[in-house]
């Protein structure tokens, strides 16, 4: 059997979902051939996957253009979708050519409509796996009364409607569609090597704070970042002089997922991958979460409720990321009780079992 995964390069969260599924396949069904069609860096995939795969650097799915880790560039996204729509069949033909050559038994998309349309036109079975689809996101930001945006939305919507199996891992943005198949959250299980990490940090480190705001630059006022005895921060930008309570993430040579598992505090944003990895370690009753306010993103209410039910959690404004205000938030969060444990079942394995059932 040969499965081809198409993975959007919009963000590493989509890669994390797909890699979790692929790792289950590699572990329990090593005879299945895996191909990946994506613009995600191969280095990222190599860091996540446990077995061999064929890598094809191809894709037209950009998701939404971002102005910051939490800001959508709406106008440029609308224009880029119009350009994609105007060249739709040409983009589809590029992926059809590859699919016709490698001949997978099924295409699993997360969540490119171009890849799905290419597979449909070739008669290849399709499945999608993602907590939303781009038609839903386009509808939230770009769809208006203009004929052009209506045509773009309808094209994407019609492709998603034709998918053979639509898997929606918790927490997801509902479509209220009878074709949706709800499965548990999908993520790898973070495992910390705390002793090894602490050897790289100052000897007085008692608690670890992690800033995890995604791959786009998000300048923080680290000069005025609160100092707290015993707390050491892992950051992804230049560290001001004399801030011995901070270490750059890149200097540690530790997989990011292990840093999540080792942290006591994490400052993040609403996003599927990191949220579900945090939820998976809630059973240890250690990590506490501060998440940037992101009210316009359609996933936010579902993601926030999912995590709030599992760990001490608070939303914060960007302006609160400095000085005594942040310190007060950390103090309050530290004193917060942990919610009753809610287990996270293995959505990746649930998906694998269903995929092989419909092969």
C-alpha positions, 0 to 999 in steps of 0.5 A: 500500500502507498499513501501520499500525504499533502501537508500545507506549509502554512504552519508547523502545526499542520506538519505536527498533526500529519507527522504524528499520524505518519509515525503511527503508520511507520511503527505499526505498519512499516510495510506501507510506503509513505510519500510526502508532498509539501513545501515544509522543509525536509529538515523539519520532517526529518526531525519529526518522523521516525522512518523513511519516506519519499519527499516531493517539494511541491505545493500551492497551499499557502493557507493565510498570509500572516502579518505577525504570529497572531495577525492575518494579512487579509487583503494580501491573502484575498489577492493571493487566493484570487491569483490561485483561483485564476490559475487553479487548473494549472496548479492542479495539473502540476500535482496531477503530474506527480501523483500520476507518476508515483501512483499512491493508493490514497491521498491524505490532505492537510488541507490543500484543496489543490492536492485534493482536486488533483487526486479527484481528477485522477480517481485517487481515493482522498481523505482530509485531516485537519481541525478546519479547512481553508474554505472555513478560514477564507469565509471568516476573513475574505468572503464578501458580496463580491462575485470574485470572493464568492467564486473562490469560496465556492470552488474550495468548498466544492472540492472539500465537499467531494473528499471521501473521508473528512477527519476532524481531530479535537478541538476543531472548527465544526462544519455541521456536516454529516460527513465529518468524522470526529476523532481525538486530538492528534499530537506526539507525546512530549517527553522531557529529559529534564536532567540533561536540559538543566545541565545547560542552564544556570545551577539556580534554575528551579522553574523553566519558562518557554516562549513559543509564539511560532515561526514568525518574528514577534519582538518582545521587550526582554529588557523589561521582562520580569525577573523572578528568582529561580525562573529561567526563560527560553527565548527565540530572539537576541537576549539583552546584556546581563540577562543571565536568566535567559537562554536562546532556544537555538543554543540548546540543541534540544527538540522543541517538543522536549522543551514543551515537556520540560517547561513549567510556564509557557507563553504561546498563541492559539495554535493546534500543535502546541496546544495539543502537545501541552494537553498531552502532558497535563496529566503531570500537573506541571505546566501552566499556560499564558496565551495571547489574545487572538479573538478573530481566529476561528479556532480560538474559542475551541482551542482555548476551551480545550486547553482551559479544561486541562491546565491552568490557563489565562489569556493575555494581551500583547501589552502585558508581556513586560514588567510587573504586570506579567509577574502578577499574571505568573504569580496568579497562574502559579496559585491556580489549581489544576482542573480535574484530569481529562485524558487525551486519547490517541487520535492519530491511531484512531485515524490510522485504523480508519484509514486502513479500514477504508483502503 
